[in-house]
Amino acid sequence: MGLSHLILALGFSLSFSGIVFGNFPETVSHKILYASQKSVEQSLISYLEALDVYGEHDFGLLRTIAINCLRQGLQSTDPYIRKSTIVGAGLIGSSEALDILSQAMYIDDPLQQLFVLSAVSQHLGNSADELLFQALSSPYPIIRLEAAYRLASRKNIKVIDYLHAFIHKLPEDIRCVAAAIFLKLETEEADTYIRQLLSSPKSTTRNYVTLMIGEYRQKRFLPTLRNLLTSASPLDCEAAIYALGMLKDGQSYRIIKSLSEKQNPDISLAAAQALLALGKEEEALPIFIKQIQEERCYAIYTARLLSKEVGIPLILPLFLGTSNLDVKINAALTLIHLGCDHPHLLDFMTEWLTQPNQNRALFPIFSPGRATQAWKCRNLILPTHPVERAKALSTLQSTEEQILISLLELPKEAYLSYIKRILKSQKTSLAAKAITFLSHSSHQQALEILNQAAQLPGEPIIRAYAHLALYNLTKDPKNKLSLHHYAQELITETLLFIDTEDGQSHPDSPYLRYQISPEIRAKLMLDILEALVSSKNHDDIRLLIQLMTQIQAKNRHILAGLLMKIIE
């Protein structure tokens, strides 16, 4: 044997000398581990062969293989594999995973650095904070701001010194967004910066920061907000009314009451909304009645904040009588929020959700000072560019899901029949959301709907979600076997991390007839894997290893993170 081989053998022996193995003989474990440095896939195949012989999992060995897989992924020249490696490392709370994330931060790719910041949020302690401080030296302002926000969320006041070093070099609009960082810190120095923004000559800056103070419930700024109520700028006034309402400032009641009588309908409605927050519904009601009679959509949608006893009689006749689609939509959403279960209302909303075409969508609109909101129906032309198209569809689905969630807050007698219609609508993402909701409902009618969904012909994704819901509810081994089957089928054509995959359906796809986007498949696959990881069962661990051996390499690194999570 040559000297180089002796050195290699010695190095191999020393590199594994500190590792404690479990149920496999040490020679077998070393052989498998050595193979993992060259081919993770081959080492896992050898692991499964050893498992058949020795019967019990060797968790120490699996953990080391998973870490090797992640370390190799970070060295890949493929940006997708590096990003999926970061996602996989983010699933684990170990020091090794944090070390991998720290190395990833040094790669000069702003998108990759954003993934690292997202992943490190799962970690606590000084080491995670050090990584966030490391990100503050990034050449990209967006990375530095994101890291600063996450440090501020952890109440790490040391971040202020870093912020002052570069915050004034940014455009004012960006500095305005950074107000959230200083509001999180809640220190005298941070508050000084907020007050500087509140005295900005730009009304849009003052408006934005004032709204954020209300959203963050920061009572320290009450005196400044009260002064803004008398500002000549309508934007200042409207935002201050909103913030003081959010803060339930009784001291401002009289001036808010007087502002509700203003001719400016946006100021008047914002004041009425604040009066509701202060418990003065009777005094706010005349403003609502007047503006609802004028069919102002902002007032109609804000009426969802009224009590059920007052709001439903006020809005229901408008919904039933109007021919204006925007008015009808806002009235319907308000009634659903108030808990109205009128049959015409439920039919209208279900019909809207299940419409097969995608040429109309709801978009949020805001008053000039952004104190009140409404919805507007617009024609939607889906972009041809895959990325822009995916964004548009995501916005559309998000709005539909918000409506569905409101429907599902009604009594079950009201929503169950409509869920059945949604399941048959070929709106797969929406149907999946409804099934997920039913998975938290153990009543018999929900189980019956789930069992029916599990048998739907030609709907593979819905059937899979139904089996997942049934397993989560009943822990029936038969449903667990179905999940194993779906996992093995889906993994062959599903990227667990959606980045560069073509979003268009392929002619040979078995899902061509249905609205199955890559994102829906990935979400289902991850939901199934999460259920299997939670069970920490011998067979589930074996399945996860098998998936890592039979799939394209791009998924392997996320699965490595899940493998570490299941054996922790």
N, C-alpha and C positions, 0 to 999 in steps of 0.2 A: 504494500500500500504506500503511495507517495505521500510526501510531507503535506501537500495541499489537502489530500483526503483526510489525513489525521487531524489537521487544523479544523476542517469543516466538521468532522465528527465531534471533536472536543467542543467547538462552539455550539453545535446542536445540543450536546449534552448539558452544557452550562446554561443555555438559554431556557431550558425547561426544568432546571434543577429546583427552582422555587415554586413550581406549580404542583398543587395537590390534586391528584386524580381520585376518582371514586370507585365505581364498580368494575371497571375493566382492568385486566392485568396491565401493569406499568409498561411492558414492552408494546402491547397493543395500542395503548394510549399514545405513547411516544411516536409510534409509526403513523397513526392517524394525524397527530398534531404536526408532524413534519410534512405530511402531504398537504396540510392546510396552508402552508406557506407558499406552495406552488399552485395548488388548485383547491379552492374551498369545495367546489362541487365534488371532486373525487374523494376528498377527506370525509364528506358527509355520506357518500355512498359506502365507503369503508366503515363508517360509524354504524350505519344501519345494518350492515352485515354482522358487525360485532354485537349489536343489540340483539339480533336474532339468536346469537350463541349464548350471551350472558344474561339476557332477560331484563335487566334493569338499566335505566339511563345513567350515564356518567355526567352529572351536571357541571362539574369542574371542567371537564373536557369540552363540553358544548359551549360553555361560556368563553373559553379561550379561542375556540374556532370562530365564534361570532365576532369577537374583538378583532381577530386577524382579518376577517372578511371586511369589517368596517375600515380598518387601517389601509387595506389594499384598495378599497373603493375610493378613499381620499386621494390616492396617488394616480387615479385614472386620468387619462387625457380627455375623457368624455364628460362634458359639463353636467349632463343629466345624471350620470352615475355619482359624481361628486355631490350633487344636490340631494339625491336620494340617500346617500351615505349620511349626510348631515341630518336628514329627517330621521333615519334609523337611529343615529346616535342620540337624537333628541328624545327618543322614547325611553331612554335608560337613565337612571339616576346615579350611575357609577362614576368614579374618578377617571377610569379609562375613557368613558364616553366624553367627559368634559375635556380631557386632553386632546381627543380627536377634534372636538369643536374649536378648541384653542388654535390648533394647527390650521384648521380651515379658514380662520379669520385672516391669516396671512396671505391667502390667495387673492390677487388683485381683481376681484369680480364683485361689483356692488350687490348684484342679486344674490350671489352666494353668501355674502356677508350678512344680508338681511335674513337669509335662512338660518344662519348661525345665531343671530340675535333672537329669532323666534324659538329656536331649539333650546337655547340656554335659559329661557324663561322657566323651563321645567326644573331647573336646578336652583338650590338655595345654598347660602354659605359664602364665605370669603372668596373661594376660588371662582365661583360664578361671577361675583362682583368684579374680580380682577379681570376676567375676560371682557366684561362690559366696559371697564375702563380702557382696556386695550383697544376696543372698537372706537373710543373717542379720538384716537390718533389716526383713524381712517382718512384718506384724502377726499372721501365723498361726504358732503355735508348731510345728506339724508341718513347716512349710517351713523354719523355722530349725533344727530338729533334723536334718532331712534334709540341709540344706546343711552343717551341722557334721559330720555323719557322712562326707560325701563329702570334705570338707577333711581330716578326720582320716585317711581312707584314703590321702590324698596326703601324709601325715605333715607337714602344715602346723600347727605348734604354736601359731601365733598365734590359732588358733580358741579356745584355752582361755580367754583373756580374755573373749571374747564369751559363752562358755558360762556362766561364773561370773556374768555380768550378769543372767541370767534363769533359770538351771536350778533355783534354789531356790524360784522362784515356782510351779513346776509340782507337780502331785500326786506323791506318792512313787512310785506305780506307773509314772508316765511317767519320773521321774528314774531309776528302775530300768532301764527300757529304754535310757536314754541311757548306761548303762554301756558299751555297745558302742563308743561314740564315744571314751571315755577309754581303753579297752583298745587301741584302734587307735593311740593317740598314743604310748604307751609312754614317758612322761616321769614324773619324780618327782612333779610336781604332779598329773598325771592319776592316778597310783597312789594318792595320798592320798585322792582322791575315791572310788576303788574300795574302799579300806579302810573308809571311812566307811559305805559301803553294806553291807559285810560285817559291820559292828557294829550294823546296824539292829535295832530291837526286833521288827520283823516277820520271821517265819521265811520267809514267801514271798519277801521281798526278798532275804534271804541266800541262799535256795535258787537263785533265778534268777541272781544274780550269780556264784555258785559254779559253776553249770553253764556259764555263759559263759566263765569263766576256763579251764575244761577245753576247751571248743570252740575257743577262741582260742590254746590251748597256751601260756599265760602262766606260765612257771616261777617268775617273781619272787614269786608269792604262795604258794609251797609251804609255808612255815612256818605261814601262816594256815590253809591247807587242812588240814594235819596236825592242828592244834588242833581243827578242826571235827569230826574223826572221833570225838572223845569228847563231843560235844555231846549234851545230853539230848533235843534235837529230832530226831526221825527224818528230817525233811526236810533238816536240816543234814547229818546223817550220810550219808544216801543220796547227796546231791549231791556231798559231799566225796569219797566213794568213787569216784563216776563221774569227777570231775575228776582225781583222783590216778591213776586208771587211764589216762585219756587222756594224762596227762603221764608215764606209765610211771615212777612214783616208786618205785624199789626200796627206799628207806628206810622206806616205809610198809608194806612187804610183811607184816611180822609182825602188825601190828594189823588189816590187811585180812583176813589169814587167820583171825584170831580172830573178826572180824565175820561171816565166812562161816558160822560155827557158831551165829549168833543164831537165836532162835525166829521173829523177824520175817521172813517170807518175802521181802519186798521188799529189806530190808537184806542178807539172805543172798544173794539173786540178784545184787544190785548188786556185792557183794564177789566173787562167782564171776566176774562179767563182768570186773572189774578184775584178777583173778588171770589170766584169759586174756590180757589186755593185757600182763601182766608175764611171760608165757611159762610159766605154771604150770598147764597144762591138766589134768594128773593130779590136782592138788589141787582144782581147780574141778569136776571131773567128778561126784563124789558129790552135790553140790548139784543139778546138772542132772538126774541120774538120778532123784533123789527128787522134784523138782518136776515133772518130765515125767511120771512115773508118776501124780502127782496131777492131771495134765492142766491145769497152770497155763499159760495161753497166753503169759504174759510169758517164762517159761522156755523154752517151745517155740520162740518166735521168736528169743530171744537165742541159742539153740543154733546159729544160723547162723554164729556166730563161732567155733565149734569147728572142728577140722580135719576135712577131708572123710572121712578114714578112721574117725574117731570119731563124727562127727555123723550120717552117713547110716544106719549100722546102728542108731543110737539112735532116730532119728525115723521112718524108713520103716515099721517095723511099726505104729507109732502111726497114721500116715497111712492105712495099708491097713485097719486094724481099727476105727477110731473111727466113730461115727455122729453125733458132735457136730460141727456145721458149723464153728463157730469154731475148734475144735481142728484140724479137718481143713485149714482155710484156712491157719492159722499153720504147721502142719506142712508143707503144700505149699510155701509161700513159702520156708521154711527149706531144704527139700530142693532147690528150684530154685537158691537162692543157693549151696548147697554143690556144685552141678554134677551133681545126680542126674538121670538120663534114663530112669527107670523108665516103661514105656509107660502104666501106669495114672495116674501123676502127670501126664504130658504131656497125656493125654486130659482129665483133670479140669480142668487149668488152661486148656486151649484151649476147653473147653466153657464154662467160667466167662467167659472173655473174649468169646466169640461169642454169648452168650445175647442174644436179640433184645429182651427186655423190660428196662426200667430201674427195676424196683421193688425191687432189692436193690443195696447198695453196701458197699464196705469203708471203714471209717474207722479212723484210727490212735487207739489209746488208750495211756495212759502210767501208770506206777506213781506213787504219791503224790509221790515226790521227783523224778520224771521221769528217772530213771536208765535205766530199761528201757522197751521199747515192745512192743506187740502190735497185732493187727488184730481188729476186730469187725465182723461182718456185721449190717447193719441194714436194715430196710425203708426205702425212699426214696420219699417223696411229693414230686414235683417241684412247686415253687411256680408259681402262675399268673402272677405279676408277671414280666415279661420279664427284668429285671435280676437278680432273685433266682434265676430259673430258669436263666439263663446261668451264674451262679456255681455252682449245684448241678451242672450238667452239666460245667462245667470241672473241679470237684473229682472227679467220677466219671471223666472221661477221663484226668485226671492219674494216678489210681490204676491204671487199666487200662494206661496206658503204662508205669508203673513195673514192673508184672508182665511186660509184653511185653519190656521191656528185659532183665529177668532171664532170660526164656526164650531170648532171642537171644544170651546169653552162653554157652549150651551149644554143643557141637560142631555143625557144620552138618548132619551126618547126623541129628541129633535134632530140629532146629527147622524144616528146610525143608518137610516135609510139613504141619506145623502152620501155617506161613505161608500155604500155599495155602488152607487152611480159613478163615483170617482174611480173606484177600482176597475170599472169596465170602460173607462174613458180613453185608455191608451196614453194618458198623461202619467208616464211611469214615475217621474220624480215626485209628482204630487201624490200618487197612489202609495209610493214608498213612505212618504211622510205620514200619511193617514195610518198605514199599517204600524209604523213605529209608535204612533200615539196609542193604538189599540194594544200594543205590547205592554203598556202600563195599566191596562184595564182588565181586571180578572173576572168581570161579570160574564155570565154565560153567553149573552148575545154577542159580545166581542169575540169570544172563542169560536162561536159558530161562523162569524164573518171571516175570521182568520182561516178556519178550516176550508171554507169555500174558496178563499183566495189561493190557498195552497193547491187547489185543483184546477185553477183557471187554465183552459187550453190556450196554447200559443203565447203565454205571458211568462217567460222564464224568470225574469227579474222579479216580478210580483210574487211568483210562487216561492222564489228563494227568500224574499223578505218575509213572506208569511210563515215559512218554516222557521226562520230566525226568530220571529216574534213568538211563535208557539214554543220554541225551545226555551226562550228567556222566561216565558210564563210557567211552563210545565216541567222543564228539564227532562223531557221524555227522550230516552236514548234513540228512538226512531227518528226524531227530528234532528238529533245530533248527527246521525249517519247521513241525513239529507244535506246537512251543512258541509260535511266532508266532501260529498259528491259535488255540490255546487262550487266549492273552493277549488277542487281539482279541474273542473271544467272552465271556470272563469279565469284562472291564473294563466292559461295558455294564450289569452288574447287581451289581457288587462295589464296596463301599467298602473302600479299602485300610486305613483306620484305623477300627476298630470303636468307636463311641461312642454314637451315638443311633439307629443302625439298628434297626429292628424285627427281633427274632430269630425271629419266627414264619414258617413257610413260607407262601408266597402261592399261591393256586389256579392262577395262570398260570405258576408256576415249573417249568422242565423237570426240576428236581431233587426234586420233591415226594415221590417214593416213597423217596428215600434220606435218610440222616441228614446232610444238607448244611446246616450252619449258616452264617451270615454269616462267622463266624470261620474256618471251614474254607476257604471260598472265598478270603477275604483272605490266609490263610497260603499257599495254593497260588499265588495271583497274585504275591505277594511273592517266593516261592521261584523262580518262573519269571523274574521280573524280575531277581532277584539273579544267576541264571545268565547272563542276557543281559548284565547290567552287567559281569560278570567277563570276558566274552569281548572287550569293547570293539571289536566288529565294526561296520563301516560300516552294514550292513543293520540291525543291532540298534539302533544309535543312531537310524536312520530310523524304526524301529518305535516306539521310545519317544516320538519327536516326534509320530508319527501318533496314538498313544494319547492324548497330551495335547490333540489337536485334536478327538477324536471322543467324548470322555467328559464326564460331568457335572463341573462345576467343582470339586466337593469333592475329587476325587482329584488334581487338577492339581498341587497344591503338593508332595505327596509325590513325584510323578513328576518335578517340577522338581529336587528333591534328588537323585533317582536319575540324572537327566540330567547334573547337575554331577559326580556321582561317576563316571559312565561316561567323561566327557571329561577327567577330571583326569590 
